[in-house]
């Protein structure tokens, strides 16, 4: 069992989310606040190979590390695990005519993407993320 997160995971209020969303592009707002998806192979973080962390573009919570990033060939940045299990929320998603697991930021409830069980070891997970939902911070 991992240690408790060192970050404040208190859920943001709707007013706090709206205030933070003002700094985002319309596309990032559409994705994070309205469960949107960017087209494959167009996200700015897809080919990023720098060492660092991927934070929530809305509330700045660290979500994923470059250490766990891999090329899934799907057209979206993919990771096999998050930086901390408490930083991600999982929801059943039956949209698009299929059953998927949606992932959201625990703190701001921003839509990040989906997770699938066809990833590499050691977890077998493929977290498929929207570049617009994240901000990369180099080490």
URPE-V721596 format. One record per residue. N is the residue number from 0. RES is the residue in one letter. PHI is phi in whole degrees, 0 to 359 (* if undefined). OMEGA is omega in whole degrees, -180 to 180 (none if undefined). D_FIRST is the distance of its C-alpha to the first C-alpha in whole Angstrom. Layout:
n=N res=RES phi=PHI omega=OMEGA d_first=D_FIRST
n=N res=RES phi=PHI omega=OMEGA d_first=D_FIRST
This chain:
n=0 res=X phi=* omega=180 d_first=0
n=1 res=X phi=292 omega=176 d_first=4
n=2 res=X phi=293 omega=177 d_first=7
n=3 res=X phi=299 omega=179 d_first=9
n=4 res=X phi=299 omega=177 d_first=12
n=5 res=X phi=277 omega=-177 d_first=15
n=6 res=X phi=263 omega=175 d_first=17
n=7 res=X phi=287 omega=-178 d_first=19
n=8 res=X phi=256 omega=178 d_first=18
n=9 res=X phi=300 omega=-179 d_first=21
n=10 res=X phi=301 omega=178 d_first=22
n=11 res=X phi=284 omega=175 d_first=26
n=12 res=X phi=283 omega=177 d_first=29
n=13 res=X phi=301 omega=179 d_first=31
n=14 res=X phi=296 omega=178 d_first=34
n=15 res=X phi=297 omega=179 d_first=31
n=16 res=X phi=298 omega=-180 d_first=30
n=17 res=X phi=296 omega=178 d_first=34
n=18 res=X phi=296 omega=179 d_first=35
n=19 res=X phi=294 omega=-177 d_first=32
n=20 res=X phi=293 omega=180 d_first=33
n=21 res=X phi=300 omega=-178 d_first=37
n=22 res=X phi=278 omega=-176 d_first=36
n=23 res=X phi=272 omega=173 d_first=35
n=24 res=X phi=289 omega=176 d_first=37
n=25 res=X phi=304 omega=180 d_first=38
n=26 res=X phi=294 omega=178 d_first=36
n=27 res=X phi=297 omega=177 d_first=33
n=28 res=X phi=297 omega=179 d_first=34
n=29 res=X phi=301 omega=-178 d_first=35
n=30 res=X phi=288 omega=-174 d_first=31
n=31 res=X phi=291 omega=-173 d_first=29
n=32 res=X phi=265 omega=-175 d_first=31
n=33 res=X phi=235 omega=177 d_first=32
n=34 res=X phi=55 omega=178 d_first=30
n=35 res=X phi=279 omega=177 d_first=32
n=36 res=X phi=223 omega=175 d_first=32
n=37 res=X phi=276 omega=178 d_first=34
n=38 res=X phi=296 omega=179 d_first=36
n=39 res=X phi=295 omega=175 d_first=34
n=40 res=X phi=63 omega=179 d_first=35
n=41 res=X phi=236 omega=-177 d_first=36
n=42 res=X phi=290 omega=-177 d_first=33
n=43 res=X phi=293 omega=-178 d_first=34
n=44 res=X phi=258 omega=-177 d_first=30
n=45 res=X phi=303 omega=-175 d_first=30
n=46 res=X phi=263 omega=180 d_first=32
n=47 res=X phi=294 omega=-179 d_first=30
n=48 res=X phi=244 omega=-179 d_first=29
n=49 res=X phi=290 omega=175 d_first=29
n=50 res=X phi=279 omega=179 d_first=26
n=51 res=X phi=166 omega=-179 d_first=24
n=52 res=X phi=237 omega=177 d_first=22
n=53 res=X phi=254 omega=-176 d_first=23
n=54 res=X phi=255 omega=174 d_first=23
n=55 res=X phi=298 omega=-179 d_first=24
n=56 res=X phi=291 omega=-180 d_first=27
n=57 res=X phi=271 omega=-173 d_first=28
n=58 res=X phi=247 omega=175 d_first=25
n=59 res=X phi=73 omega=176 d_first=24
n=60 res=X phi=288 omega=176 d_first=20
n=61 res=X phi=297 omega=-176 d_first=19
n=62 res=X phi=242 omega=-175 d_first=18
n=63 res=X phi=222 omega=180 d_first=18
n=64 res=X phi=247 omega=176 d_first=19
n=65 res=X phi=300 omega=179 d_first=22
n=66 res=X phi=298 omega=-175 d_first=20
n=67 res=X phi=251 omega=-179 d_first=19
n=68 res=X phi=274 omega=176 d_first=22
n=69 res=X phi=212 omega=178 d_first=24
n=70 res=X phi=270 omega=-178 d_first=28
n=71 res=X phi=272 omega=-178 d_first=27
n=72 res=X phi=77 omega=-176 d_first=31
n=73 res=X phi=271 omega=-179 d_first=31
n=74 res=X phi=100 omega=177 d_first=32
n=75 res=X phi=234 omega=175 d_first=29
n=76 res=X phi=304 omega=-176 d_first=27
n=77 res=X phi=231 omega=-178 d_first=24
n=78 res=X phi=223 omega=178 d_first=20
n=79 res=X phi=260 omega=172 d_first=18
n=80 res=X phi=195 omega=178 d_first=15
n=81 res=X phi=270 omega=179 d_first=14
n=82 res=X phi=290 omega=177 d_first=14
n=83 res=X phi=204 omega=-177 d_first=11
n=84 res=X phi=300 omega=-179 d_first=10
n=85 res=X phi=283 omega=-178 d_first=11
n=86 res=X phi=273 omega=-177 d_first=14
n=87 res=X phi=239 omega=173 d_first=15
n=88 res=X phi=256 omega=-178 d_first=17
n=89 res=X phi=243 omega=180 d_first=18
n=90 res=X phi=226 omega=174 d_first=21
n=91 res=X phi=291 omega=-179 d_first=24
n=92 res=X phi=232 omega=180 d_first=27
n=93 res=X phi=254 omega=178 d_first=30
n=94 res=X phi=287 omega=178 d_first=32
n=95 res=X phi=62 omega=175 d_first=34
n=96 res=X phi=69 omega=179 d_first=35
n=97 res=X phi=212 omega=176 d_first=31
n=98 res=X phi=264 omega=178 d_first=28
n=99 res=X phi=225 omega=175 d_first=25
n=100 res=X phi=248 omega=177 d_first=22
n=101 res=X phi=281 omega=175 d_first=23
n=102 res=X phi=242 omega=179 d_first=20
n=103 res=X phi=227 omega=174 d_first=21
n=104 res=X phi=292 omega=-179 d_first=20
n=105 res=X phi=298 omega=-173 d_first=18
n=106 res=X phi=283 omega=-174 d_first=20
n=107 res=X phi=251 omega=-180 d_first=24
n=108 res=X phi=67 omega=178 d_first=23
n=109 res=X phi=290 omega=178 d_first=25
n=110 res=X phi=290 omega=-179 d_first=25
n=111 res=X phi=252 omega=-176 d_first=24
n=112 res=X phi=160 omega=-179 d_first=25
n=113 res=X phi=219 omega=175 d_first=23
n=114 res=X phi=238 omega=-178 d_first=20
n=115 res=X phi=232 omega=-178 d_first=22
n=116 res=X phi=264 omega=-179 d_first=21
n=117 res=X phi=236 omega=-179 d_first=23
n=118 res=X phi=269 omega=-179 d_first=21
n=119 res=X phi=281 omega=173 d_first=21
n=120 res=X phi=293 omega=5 d_first=19
n=121 res=X phi=274 omega=-174 d_first=16
n=122 res=X phi=262 omega=-174 d_first=15
n=123 res=X phi=75 omega=-178 d_first=18
n=124 res=X phi=260 omega=172 d_first=18
n=125 res=X phi=231 omega=174 d_first=21
n=126 res=X phi=278 omega=-176 d_first=20
n=127 res=X phi=256 omega=-169 d_first=24
n=128 res=X phi=248 omega=170 d_first=25
n=129 res=X phi=274 omega=178 d_first=28
n=130 res=X phi=303 omega=-178 d_first=29
n=131 res=X phi=295 omega=-179 d_first=31
n=132 res=X phi=274 omega=-175 d_first=27
n=133 res=X phi=232 omega=171 d_first=26
n=134 res=X phi=234 omega=-179 d_first=28
n=135 res=X phi=270 omega=176 d_first=27
n=136 res=X phi=235 omega=-178 d_first=27
n=137 res=X phi=291 omega=176 d_first=28
n=138 res=X phi=283 omega=none d_first=26
